[in-house]
């Protein structure tokens, strides 16, 4: 069995059971415990599982809504996004087609302005910034971006 397929099956098993031990997984897949630990470390780094002494459990609070209804989890998307530094899961329908939802986000959009100074100012003191940067954000904007990256069609409404 290929490594990526085994990792997908680990997630499937954890969806059916609340937790599994490293030994049980090693026996189930007929591989060494070290191989399973490597797989679990990879899944943990991407926020899919929580490891604990001798075992693992699925981070249900991160994926419960997206995965609780589905029978199949496509790990290939997680693998492809690994190089880009983005880790998320998508779901497939019964025919193996990627499911695309429609999402409407009503939320905030903020522009953060970060001013870097040489030292922390005293009370009432004004300092000249040595550098400033601006970055987009806001709960609504972040949710819309996350849904878009997960493949959803987005309609985003906000007050700027």
PyMOL CGO cylinders between C-alpha atoms (Angstrom):
from pymol import cmd
from pymol.cgo import CYLINDER

trace = [
    CYLINDER, 0.00, 0.00, 0.00, 1.29, 3.45, -0.88, 0.3, 1, 1, 1, 1, 1, 1,
    CYLINDER, 1.29, 3.45, -0.88, 2.06, 5.90, 1.88, 0.3, 1, 1, 1, 1, 1, 1,
    CYLINDER, 2.06, 5.90, 1.88, -0.57, 8.43, 0.78, 0.3, 1, 1, 1, 1, 1, 1,
    CYLINDER, -0.57, 8.43, 0.78, -3.26, 5.75, 0.58, 0.3, 1, 1, 1, 1, 1, 1,
    CYLINDER, -3.26, 5.75, 0.58, -2.33, 4.47, 4.04, 0.3, 1, 1, 1, 1, 1, 1,
    CYLINDER, -2.33, 4.47, 4.04, -2.63, 7.99, 5.46, 0.3, 1, 1, 1, 1, 1, 1,
    CYLINDER, -2.63, 7.99, 5.46, -6.06, 8.36, 3.90, 0.3, 1, 1, 1, 1, 1, 1,
    CYLINDER, -6.06, 8.36, 3.90, -7.13, 5.03, 5.42, 0.3, 1, 1, 1, 1, 1, 1,
    CYLINDER, -7.13, 5.03, 5.42, -5.83, 6.14, 8.82, 0.3, 1, 1, 1, 1, 1, 1,
    CYLINDER, -5.83, 6.14, 8.82, -8.14, 9.17, 8.65, 0.3, 1, 1, 1, 1, 1, 1,
    CYLINDER, -8.14, 9.17, 8.65, -11.04, 6.90, 7.60, 0.3, 1, 1, 1, 1, 1, 1,
    CYLINDER, -11.04, 6.90, 7.60, -10.39, 4.56, 10.53, 0.3, 1, 1, 1, 1, 1, 1,
    CYLINDER, -10.39, 4.56, 10.53, -10.24, 7.46, 12.97, 0.3, 1, 1, 1, 1, 1, 1,
    CYLINDER, -10.24, 7.46, 12.97, -13.57, 8.76, 11.68, 0.3, 1, 1, 1, 1, 1, 1,
    CYLINDER, -13.57, 8.76, 11.68, -15.16, 5.43, 12.66, 0.3, 1, 1, 1, 1, 1, 1,
    CYLINDER, -15.16, 5.43, 12.66, -13.29, 5.06, 15.95, 0.3, 1, 1, 1, 1, 1, 1,
    CYLINDER, -13.29, 5.06, 15.95, -12.59, 7.85, 18.37, 0.3, 1, 1, 1, 1, 1, 1,
    CYLINDER, -12.59, 7.85, 18.37, -8.94, 6.86, 18.69, 0.3, 1, 1, 1, 1, 1, 1,
    CYLINDER, -8.94, 6.86, 18.69, -6.44, 4.16, 17.73, 0.3, 1, 1, 1, 1, 1, 1,
    CYLINDER, -6.44, 4.16, 17.73, -3.16, 2.99, 19.15, 0.3, 1, 1, 1, 1, 1, 1,
    CYLINDER, -3.16, 2.99, 19.15, 0.06, 2.95, 17.15, 0.3, 1, 1, 1, 1, 1, 1,
    CYLINDER, 0.06, 2.95, 17.15, 0.27, -0.81, 17.68, 0.3, 1, 1, 1, 1, 1, 1,
    CYLINDER, 0.27, -0.81, 17.68, -3.24, -1.41, 16.33, 0.3, 1, 1, 1, 1, 1, 1,
    CYLINDER, -3.24, -1.41, 16.33, -2.54, 0.70, 13.26, 0.3, 1, 1, 1, 1, 1, 1,
    CYLINDER, -2.54, 0.70, 13.26, 0.79, -1.05, 12.63, 0.3, 1, 1, 1, 1, 1, 1,
    CYLINDER, 0.79, -1.05, 12.63, -0.93, -4.44, 12.84, 0.3, 1, 1, 1, 1, 1, 1,
    CYLINDER, -0.93, -4.44, 12.84, -3.83, -3.35, 10.67, 0.3, 1, 1, 1, 1, 1, 1,
    CYLINDER, -3.83, -3.35, 10.67, -1.56, -2.09, 7.86, 0.3, 1, 1, 1, 1, 1, 1,
    CYLINDER, -1.56, -2.09, 7.86, 1.17, -4.73, 8.40, 0.3, 1, 1, 1, 1, 1, 1,
    CYLINDER, 1.17, -4.73, 8.40, 3.89, -2.09, 8.76, 0.3, 1, 1, 1, 1, 1, 1,
    CYLINDER, 3.89, -2.09, 8.76, 6.25, -1.11, 11.55, 0.3, 1, 1, 1, 1, 1, 1,
    CYLINDER, 6.25, -1.11, 11.55, 5.27, 1.16, 14.40, 0.3, 1, 1, 1, 1, 1, 1,
    CYLINDER, 5.27, 1.16, 14.40, 7.88, 3.65, 13.18, 0.3, 1, 1, 1, 1, 1, 1,
    CYLINDER, 7.88, 3.65, 13.18, 6.12, 3.83, 9.79, 0.3, 1, 1, 1, 1, 1, 1,
    CYLINDER, 6.12, 3.83, 9.79, 2.83, 4.59, 11.55, 0.3, 1, 1, 1, 1, 1, 1,
    CYLINDER, 2.83, 4.59, 11.55, 4.51, 7.19, 13.77, 0.3, 1, 1, 1, 1, 1, 1,
    CYLINDER, 4.51, 7.19, 13.77, 5.88, 8.89, 10.64, 0.3, 1, 1, 1, 1, 1, 1,
    CYLINDER, 5.88, 8.89, 10.64, 2.40, 8.93, 9.10, 0.3, 1, 1, 1, 1, 1, 1,
    CYLINDER, 2.40, 8.93, 9.10, 0.87, 10.30, 12.30, 0.3, 1, 1, 1, 1, 1, 1,
    CYLINDER, 0.87, 10.30, 12.30, 3.53, 13.00, 12.58, 0.3, 1, 1, 1, 1, 1, 1,
    CYLINDER, 3.53, 13.00, 12.58, 2.77, 14.05, 8.98, 0.3, 1, 1, 1, 1, 1, 1,
    CYLINDER, 2.77, 14.05, 8.98, -0.98, 14.17, 9.70, 0.3, 1, 1, 1, 1, 1, 1,
    CYLINDER, -0.98, 14.17, 9.70, -0.44, 16.02, 12.99, 0.3, 1, 1, 1, 1, 1, 1,
    CYLINDER, -0.44, 16.02, 12.99, 1.75, 18.64, 11.30, 0.3, 1, 1, 1, 1, 1, 1,
    CYLINDER, 1.75, 18.64, 11.30, -1.17, 19.39, 8.98, 0.3, 1, 1, 1, 1, 1, 1,
    CYLINDER, -1.17, 19.39, 8.98, -3.64, 19.67, 11.86, 0.3, 1, 1, 1, 1, 1, 1,
    CYLINDER, -3.64, 19.67, 11.86, -5.64, 16.55, 11.00, 0.3, 1, 1, 1, 1, 1, 1,
    CYLINDER, -5.64, 16.55, 11.00, -4.92, 14.44, 14.09, 0.3, 1, 1, 1, 1, 1, 1,
    CYLINDER, -4.92, 14.44, 14.09, -3.90, 14.82, 17.73, 0.3, 1, 1, 1, 1, 1, 1,
    CYLINDER, -3.90, 14.82, 17.73, -1.26, 12.44, 18.98, 0.3, 1, 1, 1, 1, 1, 1,
    CYLINDER, -1.26, 12.44, 18.98, -1.18, 11.25, 22.55, 0.3, 1, 1, 1, 1, 1, 1,
    CYLINDER, -1.18, 11.25, 22.55, 0.72, 8.64, 24.50, 0.3, 1, 1, 1, 1, 1, 1,
    CYLINDER, 0.72, 8.64, 24.50, 0.70, 5.50, 22.36, 0.3, 1, 1, 1, 1, 1, 1,
    CYLINDER, 0.70, 5.50, 22.36, -2.07, 6.58, 20.06, 0.3, 1, 1, 1, 1, 1, 1,
    CYLINDER, -2.07, 6.58, 20.06, -3.91, 9.13, 17.98, 0.3, 1, 1, 1, 1, 1, 1,
    CYLINDER, -3.91, 9.13, 17.98, -7.32, 10.73, 17.62, 0.3, 1, 1, 1, 1, 1, 1,
    CYLINDER, -7.32, 10.73, 17.62, -8.90, 12.78, 14.85, 0.3, 1, 1, 1, 1, 1, 1,
    CYLINDER, -8.90, 12.78, 14.85, -9.19, 16.54, 15.38, 0.3, 1, 1, 1, 1, 1, 1,
    CYLINDER, -9.19, 16.54, 15.38, -12.93, 16.46, 14.96, 0.3, 1, 1, 1, 1, 1, 1,
    CYLINDER, -12.93, 16.46, 14.96, -13.49, 20.11, 15.83, 0.3, 1, 1, 1, 1, 1, 1,
    CYLINDER, -13.49, 20.11, 15.83, -11.51, 21.10, 12.72, 0.3, 1, 1, 1, 1, 1, 1,
    CYLINDER, -11.51, 21.10, 12.72, -13.20, 18.73, 10.29, 0.3, 1, 1, 1, 1, 1, 1,
    CYLINDER, -13.20, 18.73, 10.29, -16.47, 17.65, 11.82, 0.3, 1, 1, 1, 1, 1, 1,
    CYLINDER, -16.47, 17.65, 11.82, -18.79, 19.65, 9.58, 0.3, 1, 1, 1, 1, 1, 1,
    CYLINDER, -18.79, 19.65, 9.58, -16.88, 18.92, 6.39, 0.3, 1, 1, 1, 1, 1, 1,
    CYLINDER, -16.88, 18.92, 6.39, -16.33, 15.23, 6.93, 0.3, 1, 1, 1, 1, 1, 1,
    CYLINDER, -16.33, 15.23, 6.93, -19.09, 13.90, 9.15, 0.3, 1, 1, 1, 1, 1, 1,
    CYLINDER, -19.09, 13.90, 9.15, -21.48, 13.52, 6.23, 0.3, 1, 1, 1, 1, 1, 1,
    CYLINDER, -21.48, 13.52, 6.23, -19.02, 11.99, 3.75, 0.3, 1, 1, 1, 1, 1, 1,
    CYLINDER, -19.02, 11.99, 3.75, -17.87, 8.44, 3.16, 0.3, 1, 1, 1, 1, 1, 1,
    CYLINDER, -17.87, 8.44, 3.16, -14.67, 9.28, 1.28, 0.3, 1, 1, 1, 1, 1, 1,
    CYLINDER, -14.67, 9.28, 1.28, -11.85, 11.67, 2.18, 0.3, 1, 1, 1, 1, 1, 1,
    CYLINDER, -11.85, 11.67, 2.18, -9.52, 12.79, -0.61, 0.3, 1, 1, 1, 1, 1, 1,
    CYLINDER, -9.52, 12.79, -0.61, -6.04, 13.05, 0.89, 0.3, 1, 1, 1, 1, 1, 1,
    CYLINDER, -6.04, 13.05, 0.89, -4.49, 13.90, -2.48, 0.3, 1, 1, 1, 1, 1, 1,
    CYLINDER, -4.49, 13.90, -2.48, -5.50, 17.54, -2.04, 0.3, 1, 1, 1, 1, 1, 1,
    CYLINDER, -5.50, 17.54, -2.04, -3.74, 17.67, 1.32, 0.3, 1, 1, 1, 1, 1, 1,
    CYLINDER, -3.74, 17.67, 1.32, -0.63, 16.21, -0.29, 0.3, 1, 1, 1, 1, 1, 1,
    CYLINDER, -0.63, 16.21, -0.29, -0.67, 18.69, -3.19, 0.3, 1, 1, 1, 1, 1, 1,
    CYLINDER, -0.67, 18.69, -3.19, -1.12, 21.63, -0.84, 0.3, 1, 1, 1, 1, 1, 1,
    CYLINDER, -1.12, 21.63, -0.84, 1.81, 20.52, 1.31, 0.3, 1, 1, 1, 1, 1, 1,
    CYLINDER, 1.81, 20.52, 1.31, 4.28, 22.21, -1.03, 0.3, 1, 1, 1, 1, 1, 1,
    CYLINDER, 4.28, 22.21, -1.03, 2.28, 25.45, -0.89, 0.3, 1, 1, 1, 1, 1, 1,
    CYLINDER, 2.28, 25.45, -0.89, 2.06, 25.45, 2.90, 0.3, 1, 1, 1, 1, 1, 1,
    CYLINDER, 2.06, 25.45, 2.90, -1.73, 25.09, 2.90, 0.3, 1, 1, 1, 1, 1, 1,
    CYLINDER, -1.73, 25.09, 2.90, -3.33, 22.07, 4.51, 0.3, 1, 1, 1, 1, 1, 1,
    CYLINDER, -3.33, 22.07, 4.51, -7.00, 21.29, 4.21, 0.3, 1, 1, 1, 1, 1, 1,
    CYLINDER, -7.00, 21.29, 4.21, -9.27, 18.48, 3.16, 0.3, 1, 1, 1, 1, 1, 1,
    CYLINDER, -9.27, 18.48, 3.16, -11.96, 18.31, 0.53, 0.3, 1, 1, 1, 1, 1, 1,
    CYLINDER, -11.96, 18.31, 0.53, -14.73, 15.81, 0.09, 0.3, 1, 1, 1, 1, 1, 1,
    CYLINDER, -14.73, 15.81, 0.09, -15.76, 13.76, -2.91, 0.3, 1, 1, 1, 1, 1, 1,
    CYLINDER, -15.76, 13.76, -2.91, -19.22, 12.57, -3.85, 0.3, 1, 1, 1, 1, 1, 1,
    CYLINDER, -19.22, 12.57, -3.85, -20.12, 8.94, -4.49, 0.3, 1, 1, 1, 1, 1, 1,
    CYLINDER, -20.12, 8.94, -4.49, -18.73, 9.10, -8.05, 0.3, 1, 1, 1, 1, 1, 1,
    CYLINDER, -18.73, 9.10, -8.05, -15.36, 10.50, -6.97, 0.3, 1, 1, 1, 1, 1, 1,
    CYLINDER, -15.36, 10.50, -6.97, -16.12, 14.05, -8.12, 0.3, 1, 1, 1, 1, 1, 1,
    CYLINDER, -16.12, 14.05, -8.12, -14.95, 16.96, -6.03, 0.3, 1, 1, 1, 1, 1, 1,
    CYLINDER, -14.95, 16.96, -6.03, -17.84, 18.55, -4.15, 0.3, 1, 1, 1, 1, 1, 1,
    CYLINDER, -17.84, 18.55, -4.15, -18.07, 22.30, -4.59, 0.3, 1, 1, 1, 1, 1, 1,
    CYLINDER, -18.07, 22.30, -4.59, -20.35, 24.24, -2.30, 0.3, 1, 1, 1, 1, 1, 1,
    CYLINDER, -20.35, 24.24, -2.30, -21.68, 27.74, -2.50, 0.3, 1, 1, 1, 1, 1, 1,
    CYLINDER, -21.68, 27.74, -2.50, -20.86, 29.97, 0.46, 0.3, 1, 1, 1, 1, 1, 1,
    CYLINDER, -20.86, 29.97, 0.46, -22.06, 33.46, 1.29, 0.3, 1, 1, 1, 1, 1, 1,
    CYLINDER, -22.06, 33.46, 1.29, -19.99, 35.26, 3.89, 0.3, 1, 1, 1, 1, 1, 1,
    CYLINDER, -19.99, 35.26, 3.89, -21.27, 38.39, 5.62, 0.3, 1, 1, 1, 1, 1, 1,
    CYLINDER, -21.27, 38.39, 5.62, -18.42, 39.64, 7.71, 0.3, 1, 1, 1, 1, 1, 1,
    CYLINDER, -18.42, 39.64, 7.71, -15.70, 42.06, 8.46, 0.3, 1, 1, 1, 1, 1, 1,
    CYLINDER, -15.70, 42.06, 8.46, -12.75, 43.16, 6.36, 0.3, 1, 1, 1, 1, 1, 1,
    CYLINDER, -12.75, 43.16, 6.36, -9.90, 44.90, 8.13, 0.3, 1, 1, 1, 1, 1, 1,
    CYLINDER, -9.90, 44.90, 8.13, -6.58, 46.31, 7.11, 0.3, 1, 1, 1, 1, 1, 1,
    CYLINDER, -6.58, 46.31, 7.11, -3.99, 45.85, 9.83, 0.3, 1, 1, 1, 1, 1, 1,
    CYLINDER, -3.99, 45.85, 9.83, -1.27, 48.48, 10.01, 0.3, 1, 1, 1, 1, 1, 1,
    CYLINDER, -1.27, 48.48, 10.01, 1.84, 47.33, 11.83, 0.3, 1, 1, 1, 1, 1, 1,
    CYLINDER, 1.84, 47.33, 11.83, 4.35, 49.98, 12.86, 0.3, 1, 1, 1, 1, 1, 1,
    CYLINDER, 4.35, 49.98, 12.86, 7.80, 48.80, 13.88, 0.3, 1, 1, 1, 1, 1, 1,
    CYLINDER, 7.80, 48.80, 13.88, 9.64, 51.02, 16.35, 0.3, 1, 1, 1, 1, 1, 1,
    CYLINDER, 9.64, 51.02, 16.35, 13.05, 50.73, 17.95, 0.3, 1, 1, 1, 1, 1, 1,
    CYLINDER, 13.05, 50.73, 17.95, 11.62, 50.44, 21.44, 0.3, 1, 1, 1, 1, 1, 1,
    CYLINDER, 11.62, 50.44, 21.44, 8.31, 50.25, 23.25, 0.3, 1, 1, 1, 1, 1, 1,
    CYLINDER, 8.31, 50.25, 23.25, 6.91, 53.78, 23.77, 0.3, 1, 1, 1, 1, 1, 1,
    CYLINDER, 6.91, 53.78, 23.77, 6.41, 55.20, 27.25, 0.3, 1, 1, 1, 1, 1, 1,
    CYLINDER, 6.41, 55.20, 27.25, 2.98, 56.39, 28.36, 0.3, 1, 1, 1, 1, 1, 1,
    CYLINDER, 2.98, 56.39, 28.36, 1.90, 59.37, 26.22, 0.3, 1, 1, 1, 1, 1, 1,
    CYLINDER, 1.90, 59.37, 26.22, 5.05, 59.22, 24.08, 0.3, 1, 1, 1, 1, 1, 1,
    CYLINDER, 5.05, 59.22, 24.08, 5.00, 59.33, 20.28, 0.3, 1, 1, 1, 1, 1, 1,
    CYLINDER, 5.00, 59.33, 20.28, 7.73, 57.54, 18.34, 0.3, 1, 1, 1, 1, 1, 1,
    CYLINDER, 7.73, 57.54, 18.34, 8.54, 57.64, 14.63, 0.3, 1, 1, 1, 1, 1, 1,
    CYLINDER, 8.54, 57.64, 14.63, 8.14, 54.20, 13.07, 0.3, 1, 1, 1, 1, 1, 1,
    CYLINDER, 8.14, 54.20, 13.07, 11.16, 52.76, 11.32, 0.3, 1, 1, 1, 1, 1, 1,
    CYLINDER, 11.16, 52.76, 11.32, 8.93, 50.59, 9.11, 0.3, 1, 1, 1, 1, 1, 1,
    CYLINDER, 8.93, 50.59, 9.11, 5.21, 50.06, 8.50, 0.3, 1, 1, 1, 1, 1, 1,
    CYLINDER, 5.21, 50.06, 8.50, 3.41, 47.21, 6.80, 0.3, 1, 1, 1, 1, 1, 1,
    CYLINDER, 3.41, 47.21, 6.80, -0.22, 46.73, 5.90, 0.3, 1, 1, 1, 1, 1, 1,
    CYLINDER, -0.22, 46.73, 5.90, -2.05, 43.42, 5.68, 0.3, 1, 1, 1, 1, 1, 1,
    CYLINDER, -2.05, 43.42, 5.68, -5.61, 42.31, 4.97, 0.3, 1, 1, 1, 1, 1, 1,
    CYLINDER, -5.61, 42.31, 4.97, -7.64, 40.38, 7.49, 0.3, 1, 1, 1, 1, 1, 1,
    CYLINDER, -7.64, 40.38, 7.49, -10.84, 40.22, 9.46, 0.3, 1, 1, 1, 1, 1, 1,
    CYLINDER, -10.84, 40.22, 9.46, -12.95, 37.22, 10.46, 0.3, 1, 1, 1, 1, 1, 1,
    CYLINDER, -12.95, 37.22, 10.46, -15.20, 37.42, 7.41, 0.3, 1, 1, 1, 1, 1, 1,
    CYLINDER, -15.20, 37.42, 7.41, -12.32, 37.87, 4.97, 0.3, 1, 1, 1, 1, 1, 1,
    CYLINDER, -12.32, 37.87, 4.97, -10.42, 34.97, 6.52, 0.3, 1, 1, 1, 1, 1, 1,
    CYLINDER, -10.42, 34.97, 6.52, -13.49, 32.70, 6.35, 0.3, 1, 1, 1, 1, 1, 1,
    CYLINDER, -13.49, 32.70, 6.35, -14.15, 33.63, 2.72, 0.3, 1, 1, 1, 1, 1, 1,
    CYLINDER, -14.15, 33.63, 2.72, -10.53, 32.94, 1.78, 0.3, 1, 1, 1, 1, 1, 1,
    CYLINDER, -10.53, 32.94, 1.78, -10.53, 29.58, 3.58, 0.3, 1, 1, 1, 1, 1, 1,
    CYLINDER, -10.53, 29.58, 3.58, -13.77, 28.52, 1.87, 0.3, 1, 1, 1, 1, 1, 1,
    CYLINDER, -13.77, 28.52, 1.87, -12.38, 29.61, -1.51, 0.3, 1, 1, 1, 1, 1, 1,
    CYLINDER, -12.38, 29.61, -1.51, -9.20, 27.60, -0.97, 0.3, 1, 1, 1, 1, 1, 1,
    CYLINDER, -9.20, 27.60, -0.97, -11.36, 24.60, -0.08, 0.3, 1, 1, 1, 1, 1, 1,
    CYLINDER, -11.36, 24.60, -0.08, -13.01, 24.90, -3.50, 0.3, 1, 1, 1, 1, 1, 1,
    CYLINDER, -13.01, 24.90, -3.50, -16.27, 26.65, -2.66, 0.3, 1, 1, 1, 1, 1, 1,
    CYLINDER, -16.27, 26.65, -2.66, -17.90, 29.32, -4.79, 0.3, 1, 1, 1, 1, 1, 1,
    CYLINDER, -17.90, 29.32, -4.79, -17.83, 32.46, -2.65, 0.3, 1, 1, 1, 1, 1, 1,
    CYLINDER, -17.83, 32.46, -2.65, -20.04, 35.51, -2.40, 0.3, 1, 1, 1, 1, 1, 1,
    CYLINDER, -20.04, 35.51, -2.40, -18.50, 37.90, 0.11, 0.3, 1, 1, 1, 1, 1, 1,
    CYLINDER, -18.50, 37.90, 0.11, -20.28, 40.99, 1.45, 0.3, 1, 1, 1, 1, 1, 1,
    CYLINDER, -20.28, 40.99, 1.45, -18.67, 43.36, 3.90, 0.3, 1, 1, 1, 1, 1, 1,
    CYLINDER, -18.67, 43.36, 3.90, -18.51, 46.96, 4.97, 0.3, 1, 1, 1, 1, 1, 1,
    CYLINDER, -18.51, 46.96, 4.97, -15.14, 48.53, 4.36, 0.3, 1, 1, 1, 1, 1, 1,
]
cmd.load_cgo(trace, "trace")
